Amino acid sequence: MSSTTPGGRGPGLAPAPGLLLVAAPTLLDPNFVDTVVLLLEADADGAVGVVLNRPTPVPVEEVLPAWGEVVAEPEVLFQGGPVSTDGALAVALLDDAAAVPGTGFRRVAGRFGLVDLDTPMDAVAGRLAALRIFAGYSGWGAGQLEDEIAEGAWYVVPSEGGDLCREDATDLWRDVLRRQPGELAWHATRPADPELN
């Protein structure tokens, strides 16, 4: 199943776990302006992901003391999205895709997976290259994300392991667009106000 890239510029990727949603300049919802979302689930029932570039000022150690020392820098919670912001979701990157922890880890795609925060940290910590904890998540009902993509609100692009846990996520949106082929990379240079372009 393929979609069309915004502006009808040919086939794009269909949403799938492990891919990124990059907010198009036309997406003005304050929850998602200039965001990069890592998809964790995407099927006929809907989609779930976490925003990778919205750090909060709250140290992980304050809310989940056992995990404060193993999360990637900066050691703060990230705002995963507008849904269930009082809950925490831990997303990890395996050190080795073949060495999956026996308990407390559910593979999402490739080296990405979800860590059960009720699992003793020692059961998974040695096998993780990086870990990020998110307050809340982003969610779409059946067909909703596909409709938003068709309307040109999102670009669906491949992820890289380093996208999950960049120490400074400020330029993640531009950097992800810059590495895309063709016209999509041009959007990385747009001014903050598209009317000035």
N, C-alpha and C positions, 0 to 999 in steps of 0.2 A: 504494500500500500504506500503510495507516495502522495505528497501534497505539492502544492505549487508555491514557489517562493513569492514574497510580496512583489506586486507589480507584474505578475505573470511571467517571470523570467526563467521558467523551466522547472523541472522537477526538484523538489526539496525532500528532506528526510521526514518520514512519519515519526510522530512522537514515540519514544521507546525508553525503557529504563537505561540510565547511563548517558543519555544524550542531554544536551543543554538547550534550554529555551533562552534566547537573548531578546530582550524587549526591543521592539522596533521604535524608531523615533515618534511614531504616531500613537504609541501606547501611553496614555496620559493618566491612567489610574495611579494615584499616589502610592499605592501598595507595590507597584511594579515599575515605575519610571526608572529607566537605566539599570534594570536588574538582570542578573544571570541566574537562572534556576536550573539546578541539577534534578532531572527526573528520576524518581525512585520507583514509581509504578506508572504504567500507561497501558490501558486495555479498553475493552468495550464498555466497561463500567465507569471509566473516568481516569483521572491522572492525579498523582501526588508528587510533589517535589519540594526542594528547599532553596531559598534565595542564598546565593553564595557570597554576595557582596554587601551585606548590611550588618556590620558588627554593632553590638550594643556596648554600653559602658559597664555592664555587669560582669564581674569576674566569675568564671565557672566555679572557682573554689568557694564562692559565697553560697551557691545553691546546690552544688554537687561536689563536696570537698574531696571525695575519693578520686575524682576524675580531673581535678584542677591541674595536676602536674603532668598528665599525659596528653592533654589537648595541645594542638598546634598553636603557635604564636599568631596573633595575640591571644592570650588565655582568657578570652571573654566569650559569652554567649553570642550567637549570631541570630538575627531575626529571620527565622525560616520562612515566614509568611504570615498572613493575617488570620489563619485558622488555628484554634487551640493554642494560643500564645502562653497559656499557663502550663503547658506540657513541654517536655524536652525530648528531642530526637537526636540520636548520635549517629553520625555518618562517618564511616572510616574508609581508608584506602589500605588494602592489604600490602604488606611488604613483598609478598610473593603470591601470585594468583593461585598457585597450586597448594599453598600451605594455609588452608582455611581452618580457623579455630574450631574445635569440636563442639563447643557450646557458646552461646551468647552472641553468635554472629550469623546473620542471614545475608547471603550474597544477593546483590541487586543486579549488577552487570559488571563483567570484567573483574577488576580489582576493587570496585566499590561495593560497600555493604552497610547494613545497619547493625549497630551494636546494642544489645539489651543492657540498659544501664543498671538492671538489678543483678547482673552477672558480676561475680568478683572480678575486679579490674585485672588481676593477675592471669585470669583465664584467656584474655585476649590481647593484652597490652604488648607482649613480646612479638606478636605477629603483625602488628599494624605499622604502616609507614607514616600514617597521619590520622588524626581524629579531630572532628569538629562537632560541637554540640549546638543545636539549634532550638530556639524557643519558638514553637509553632511550626507550621508548614503551609505550603500553598496547595490548594486542591481545586479540582474541576470535576463536575458531574459528567455523565455519559454524553459524549459528543461536544461538550462545551469548549474544550481546548482546541479540538479540530476546527470548530467554527471560528475561534479567535485567530488561529493560524491562517485560515482561509481569508479572513478579513484583513490580514496583514499586520496583526498585533505582535506576532512573535516570529523569530527566525529559529529554526531547529537545526542545530549544528553538533558535530562530534565534540566530545569532552576530552580533556587530557588530565592525567593524574594530578598535576599541580594545581588545577583549577579549584579543587576542594579546599585546600589549606594554604593559600597564599598569605604571607605575613601582612602584606598591604593589599587589600582588595579594592582600593580606590579606583584603579584603572582596569579592573578585570573586564568590564563591559567593552571598553575600547580594544583591549588586547585580544579578547576572543574574536571580535569582529575582524581585527587586523590580520589574523592568521587564516581567514576564510578566502577561498578562491573567488576571482572575478569581482563583480560589482558589489557584492556584499561587504567586502573590505573597505569600500569607499565610505560606508556609513560611520566608520570609526573616526573619521576626520570632521564630522559634522559639528557645527557650533552648538552650544547649549540651547540656543533659540533657533529652531529649524527655519524660521522666517528670515534669518540673516544669511542663509545659504543660497 
